[in-house]
């Protein structure tokens, strides 16, 4: 099968950039300038490319007489392996990567390509990252949020890593939501190995795997920060669930700032090491992820009240407790959780489900029960009141990129998020 000449040109650029080097949000690689074609890059003088920031190793690769042959060989190997390779000028190229500095020259993909580009089948996506070792609080919270996101038709982009990434993909599959995985290795070498079955489930459920790394390329500490820029660019925003002080998720936040993507951070217990990074992001101006529907409203997405509610019971004890507690004045979710003796994550999940069905409404971060339940809903039972309580920081109204430098410095460049 003949290889598209345009693809060959972009493969040459990908090989010249190399796959082992690191990229930085504030220092775009000159070979990945969104305004240049492969021919224009090849015709630019070495002196000019040096002025634009090209390193000597990249220049040697660009001028290698065997570069065109290597690009053709890589394209042929991809075809033999049944892997699709798309380039910047292809109609399937992700809309989120168009006109962005440091966007990859090519992507290897497996799955439904209609999820990319400007196809009618494409869906709104949110990038979700977090620690490899989530706490019970983080595990509960990511499920609470993503279940509501799935009901609202919001898909998930994550990195197929251990911890929050893998959990986000699994919850998306369970709720029937679209999910895309951006890998830090070749598509034929799934990492971590224990997520191979999850990768196949993503494909079986109509999702997509993609990577800028060629077939056979193994993951190493430097590949994860680099893949984060793609993960971030594909979403409408970045949701950081749990992150330590030097978590790789903070590196993702630096890319989100560079690409003008909003950032939401989940607040956590004030002494929890897994929440230190999220709290730093909140201090630097990230948006507070206090409720699922609040985040959706920030994105300009409305709930589809007819979708996904069949399995939700109006006599669910937590939902019933929330409605009973909201018979008076509107309350913030933290106070509501304390009053109910429930965890904040459990309370947020119940509130989000009730808001999706029209039982409650959000008034400036405080929830109020609507006077009349939606048609067809059963009356609620009286609640039981078990449990513990959990508090959360107050809403941070800041929203600017003041934390760009700190986020870039805090994210350990060799850490998988």
Secondary structure, 3 states (H helix, E strand, C coil): CCCCHHHHHHHHHHHHHCCCCCCECCECCHHHCCCCCHHHHHHCCHHHHHHCCCCHHHHHHHCCCCHHHHHHHHHHHHHHCCCEEEECCCCCCCHHHCCCCCCCCEEEEEECHHHCCCCCCCCCEEEEECCCCCCHHHHHHHHHHHHHHHHCCCEEEECCCCCHHHHHHHHHHHHCCCEEEECCCCCCCCCCHHHHHHHHHHHHCCCEEEECCCCCCCCCHHHHHHHHHHHHHHCCEEEECCCCCCCHHHHHHHHHHHCCCEEEECCCCCCCHHHHHHHHHHHCCCEECCCHHHHHHHCCCCCCCCCCCCCCCCCCHHHHHHHHHCCCCCEEHHHHHHHHCCCHHHHHHHHHHHHHCCCEEEECCEEEECCCCCCCCCCCCCCCCCCCCCCCCCCCCCCCCCCHHHHHHHCCCCCCC
